[in-house]
Amino acid sequence: MLIIAPHGITDWVHAEKHDAIPRLMQTYAYTTTAAEMARYLHQDWAVNLAFIAVSIAHFRHDMPKIGVVPRYVWSAATLAFCIFGSPDAFLAYMVLIHVPNHYRIQWKYLKGDLVKSAALVFIATALFVLGEQTFDLAIQSSSFQEPILSIAKSMIMGHILYEECGAE
């Protein structure tokens, strides 16, 4: 998780380069609000469905072009295998394929100010490590599990929607 979690900070670098900080903030606010409203209304299925749908769309960028089979199909099959067959395979996919591919795609933005980019990734990583300790304690309490997982999913969906809806 330490390698995976901070890769979304590249959204900030991209947004700065494109004067899109308000759009970035709106995207994250929208996904967090929508997920929390669904949780409040006991409609967690809607958050889970949206989470899977945007994940399939997002991971298609990592999938190879094989024949006439759309990348969405490969993405859905990979995600289904990881969810139902091998969660460890998902971790390997994220560490070995998705995150490196993400940084490769975002390199054109990151290289513009390497010190700042590296500092942001470092700070995001440090915050994740500090937050993970609190998260581990909080997740053990059943009253905190749902809100924490909902917010985590909403942040991931915010990252995906920012990239999929207009980020170059």
C-alpha positions in Angstrom: 0.0 0.0 0.0 2.9 2.3 0.7 3.8 2.4 -3.0 0.2 2.5 -4.3 -1.4 5.2 -2.1 0.6 8.3 -3.0 0.4 8.0 -6.8 -2.9 10.0 -6.8 -0.9 13.1 -5.7 0.1 13.5 -9.3 -3.4 14.9 -9.9 -2.4 18.0 -8.0 0.7 18.4 -10.2 -1.4 18.0 -13.3 -4.1 20.4 -12.0 -1.5 23.1 -11.2 0.0 22.8 -14.7 -3.5 23.2 -16.3 -5.0 25.8 -13.8 -7.5 23.1 -12.9 -7.2 23.1 -9.1 -10.9 24.1 -8.7 -12.0 21.3 -11.0 -9.8 18.9 -9.0 -11.3 20.0 -5.7 -14.8 19.9 -7.1 -14.2 16.3 -8.4 -13.0 15.1 -5.0 -15.8 17.0 -3.2 -18.4 15.5 -5.5 -17.2 11.9 -5.0 -16.9 12.3 -1.2 -20.3 13.9 -0.9 -22.0 11.4 -3.2 -20.4 8.4 -1.3 -21.3 9.8 2.1 -24.9 10.5 1.0 -25.2 7.0 -0.3 -23.8 5.6 2.9 -26.1 7.8 5.0 -29.1 6.5 3.0 -27.8 2.9 3.4 -27.2 2.6 -0.4 -23.6 1.2 -0.1 -24.3 -1.0 -3.1 -24.4 2.2 -5.3 -20.9 3.3 -4.1 -19.6 -0.2 -4.6 -21.1 -0.4 -8.1 -19.7 3.1 -9.0 -16.3 2.1 -7.5 -16.1 -1.0 -9.7 -17.3 0.8 -12.8 -14.8 3.6 -12.6 -12.0 1.2 -11.7 -12.7 -0.9 -14.8 -12.7 2.3 -16.9 -9.5 3.5 -15.3 -7.5 0.2 -15.5 -8.3 -0.2 -19.2 -5.3 2.1 -19.8 -3.0 -0.6 -18.5 -4.5 -3.4 -20.6 -2.9 -4.7 -23.8 -4.6 -4.5 -27.2 -5.4 -8.1 -28.0 -7.3 -8.8 -31.1 -10.8 -7.2 -31.2 -11.5 -7.6 -27.5 -12.0 -4.1 -26.0 -9.7 -3.1 -23.2 -12.7 -2.7 -21.0 -13.3 -6.4 -21.2 -9.7 -7.2 -20.2 -9.9 -4.7 -17.4 -13.2 -6.2 -16.1 -11.8 -9.7 -16.3 -8.6 -8.7 -14.5 -10.5 -7.0 -11.8 -13.0 -9.9 -11.4 -10.1 -12.3 -11.1 -8.4 -10.2 -8.5 -11.6 -9.7 -6.4 -12.8 -13.2 -6.6 -9.7 -15.2 -7.2 -6.6 -13.6 -5.8 -6.5 -10.3 -3.9 -2.7 -10.7 -3.9 -2.8 -10.6 -7.7 -4.4 -7.2 -7.4 -1.6 -5.9 -5.2 1.0 -7.3 -7.6 -0.9 -5.7 -10.6 -1.0 -2.3 -8.8 2.7 -2.4 -7.8 4.1 -3.9 -10.9 1.8 -2.5 -13.7 -0.6 0.3 -12.7 1.5 2.6 -10.5 4.6 2.5 -12.8 2.3 3.0 -15.8 0.6 5.9 -14.0 4.0 7.6 -13.3 5.1 7.0 -16.9 2.0 8.7 -18.2 2.3 11.6 -15.7 6.0 12.0 -16.2 5.5 14.9 -18.6 4.0 16.9 -15.7 6.2 15.6 -13.0 9.5 16.3 -14.7 8.8 20.0 -15.0 9.6 20.5 -11.3 11.2 17.3 -10.0 12.0 18.6 -6.6 8.4 19.8 -6.0 7.0 16.6 -7.5 9.2 14.4 -5.4 8.4 16.4 -2.3 4.6 16.0 -2.9 5.0 12.3 -3.3 7.1 12.1 -0.2 4.6 14.2 1.8 1.7 12.1 0.5 3.6 8.9 1.5 4.4 10.3 4.9 0.8 11.3 5.5 -0.4 7.9 4.4 2.0 6.2 6.8 0.8 8.3 9.7 -2.8 8.0 8.6 -2.5 4.2 8.2 -1.7 3.8 11.9 -4.8 5.8 12.8 -6.8 3.9 10.2 -5.7 0.5 11.5 -6.9 1.5 15.0 -10.2 3.1 13.7 -11.0 0.2 11.4 -11.0 -2.2 14.3 -13.9 -0.3 15.7 -17.1 -1.3 13.9 -18.5 2.2 14.1 -15.6 3.6 12.1 -15.3 0.9 9.4 -18.0 2.1 7.1 -17.2 5.8 7.1 -13.4 5.2 6.6 -14.0 2.7 3.7 -16.5 5.1 2.1 -14.1 8.0 2.3 -11.3 5.9 0.9 -13.4 4.7 -2.0 -14.6 8.3 -2.7 -11.0 9.5 -2.8 -10.0 6.8 -5.2 -13.1 7.6 -7.3 -12.1 11.2 -7.2 -8.6 10.4 -8.5 -10.1 8.2 -11.3 -12.8 10.7 -12.4 -10.3 13.6 -12.4 -8.1 11.6 -14.8 -10.9 10.1 -16.9 -12.9 13.3 -17.3 -10.6 15.7 -19.0 -7.1 15.3 -17.6 -4.6 15.0 -20.4 
